[in-house]
């Protein structure tokens, strides 16, 4: 189920840029999924798509993303 949610987040990343209240929840979903070995690939792709489509808004989440990248 989470895999499908991550797929949808990636596919709707452009739309999510216009709905920042939902974008925040999607970013946190991706960040939490990065700690699960079964979801890390899907979460990484979704996070990449979100970042590419919403660079300005994603800068708010860098402090949450960078520590995870260092660990993994």
Backbone torsions as a table, in degrees:
resi	resn	phi	psi	omega
1	UNK	NA	-44.9	179.6
2	UNK	-65.2	-36.7	177.6
3	UNK	-56.4	-45.5	179.2
4	UNK	-64.2	-40.0	178.1
5	UNK	-62.5	-42.4	178.6
6	UNK	-64.7	-39.2	176.5
7	UNK	-60.3	-45.7	179.8
8	UNK	-64.3	-39.1	178.0
9	UNK	-58.8	-45.9	179.0
10	UNK	-63.6	-42.1	-178.0
11	UNK	-69.3	-32.7	-177.7
12	UNK	-103.1	22.0	-175.6
13	UNK	-60.5	-36.2	178.4
14	UNK	-66.8	-45.1	179.2
15	UNK	-62.9	-39.0	-178.4
16	UNK	-63.2	-25.4	177.1
17	UNK	-63.2	-22.4	178.2
18	UNK	-94.8	0.4	-179.4
19	UNK	-133.8	72.3	-171.2
20	UNK	-65.8	-24.0	176.8
21	UNK	-66.1	-34.9	177.2
22	UNK	-80.9	-34.8	180.0
23	UNK	-55.6	-42.6	179.9
24	UNK	-58.5	-45.2	179.3
25	UNK	-64.1	-37.3	-179.9
26	UNK	-68.4	-39.2	177.4
27	UNK	-62.8	-43.7	179.7
28	UNK	-66.8	-34.9	174.7
29	UNK	-60.1	-47.2	179.9
30	UNK	-62.9	-44.8	-179.4
31	UNK	-61.4	-44.6	178.9
32	UNK	-65.6	-36.2	-178.9
33	UNK	-70.5	-22.2	179.4
34	UNK	-63.7	-20.1	179.7
35	UNK	-86.3	-4.5	178.7
36	UNK	-102.3	116.3	-177.7
37	UNK	-57.0	-29.6	179.8
38	UNK	-75.5	-20.6	-176.0
39	UNK	-112.1	-3.8	-171.7
40	UNK	-60.2	-38.5	179.8
41	UNK	-67.2	-46.9	178.8
42	UNK	-63.9	-40.5	179.3
43	UNK	-66.1	-39.6	179.3
44	UNK	-64.2	-43.1	179.7
45	UNK	-65.2	-44.9	179.6
46	UNK	-62.6	-42.1	179.1
47	UNK	-65.7	-38.1	176.9
48	UNK	-62.8	-45.7	179.5
49	UNK	-63.3	-42.7	177.5
50	UNK	-60.4	-42.5	-178.2
51	UNK	-67.5	-42.7	-179.0
52	UNK	-64.1	-38.0	-176.2
53	UNK	-86.3	-20.1	-172.3
54	UNK	-136.0	48.9	-175.2
55	UNK	-54.0	-44.0	-176.9
56	UNK	-62.5	-44.5	-176.3
57	UNK	-77.9	-30.5	-176.8
58	UNK	-71.1	-19.4	-180.0
59	UNK	-60.5	-23.5	177.7
60	UNK	-65.5	-23.0	-172.7
61	UNK	-102.7	4.5	-177.1
62	UNK	-59.4	-39.7	179.7
63	UNK	-64.5	-22.8	177.7
64	UNK	-88.1	-29.9	-174.8
65	UNK	-84.2	-43.2	-174.7
66	UNK	-58.3	-43.7	179.1
67	UNK	-60.9	-33.4	179.6
68	UNK	-70.7	-39.8	179.2
69	UNK	-63.9	-39.1	179.3
70	UNK	-63.5	-39.4	-177.5
71	UNK	-71.1	-42.7	-176.1
72	UNK	-85.4	NA	NA
